[in-house]
Amino acid sequence: MRFLATFATVALALAPFPVLASSCAEQIGTIERRLDSAGAVQVSGLKPGHTLTVGSTRAVTTVRLDAPTDPDAVSTAGQIEGARILLIRAADEDRRGDKRACEHTMTEAKGMIGALP
């Protein structure tokens, strides 16, 4: 009984605090790393202030030389810049707690990035 009362008190004390890492924040981090990858730099060039992300344990170890099955999915420098702007908007929506808008913006950013080399 005493444990239950202590647990309830702790739960109520922590209830007003927001979750520190939302699923949208995790998606934003993933796409940021993708936009700083070697494939994105190959498409748009390395911009001032950005660093190249290397050493991912999930990275593809070989380069695909064949064309993508969907030619419309090939990334361009403009699409990558547009996706960076969408990431800023998604981060702002996530900070405001608008989960639905953040997820919608992330879906738009992922579609805009397309197939990176």
N, C-alpha and C positions, 0 to 999 in steps of 0.2 A: 504494500500500500504506500509506504514511504517513497519507494522508487518511482511509482506511478506519479505521485505528487511532484517529485523533483523533475521528472521527465516532462510533465505538463508545463511546469514553470519555465524550464529551459526552452521548450518549444514556443511558448508564447513570447518569451523575451526575444527570440531570434526571428519571429514571424515578420516583423516590419522590414527586415533587411532583404534587398533583392538578391536573386541568385547571381553569383559572381560571373559565371561563364554560361551564357545562353547558347543554344544551338546555332543561332545566327552569328554570334561572335566567333564561334569555332569555324563556321563556314567562311567568314570574312578573313580569318587568319590563314585558312587553307588557300583561298584564292589569292591573297596577297603573296604567299610563297610561290604560287604558280606563276604569278605575273613577274616575279623576280627570278624565274628559272632561266636556264640557258635557252630554252625554246622561245620564250617571250623576248629575250634579249636579241635572239637571232632575227626575230620579226621586226621589232621596233627599235633596237639599239639600247644601250645602257644609258639611262638618263641620269643627270646629276642628282646626287642624293640617294640613289638606289644602289643596293648591293646585290650581287649575284648570289642566289641561294644554291649551295652545292652540298653534296654529301647526304642526300635523303636516302633513307633505308628502303624507300619504296620507289626510287627513281628507276626509270627504264635504262637498262645498261647498254642497249644498242639503238642506233638511229634507224628509223624506218625510211627507206629510200623510195618506197612506192607512194603513189598519190593517195590522198584520203578517198574513201568511197563516196563521200559527199563533197564535191568541189566547193560548194557554197559555205562549207564549214571551215575553210582555210582562213586563218587569222591574218589581219592586216594591222599595221601600226596604229591606224585610226581606231580600230576596234579595241585594241589594248588600252589606248588612252581613254576611250569612252568607258571601259570597264573600271579603270582606276577612279574615274569620277563617280561611277555608280557605287564603288566600295566606300567612298567618303560619305555618300548619301545613306548607304545602308548602316554604316557605323553610327551616324547621327540618329537614324530611326531606332537602332538598337539601344542607344543611350536613353532615348525618350521612352523606351519600353513598348514601342509599336512593333510587336513581333511579326504580325501579318505583313505590314509594309516592308519590313526588313527582308523577310523571306522572299517576297515578290521581287524586290530590287536585286537580291542575290541570284534569283532565277534568271532575271534579265541579264545580269553581268556574266553569268556562266554561258548563256547562249551567245553573248556578244564575243566572248573570248574565242570560241570555236576550237578547232584542232591545232594545237601548237606543235611545232616540230620536235 
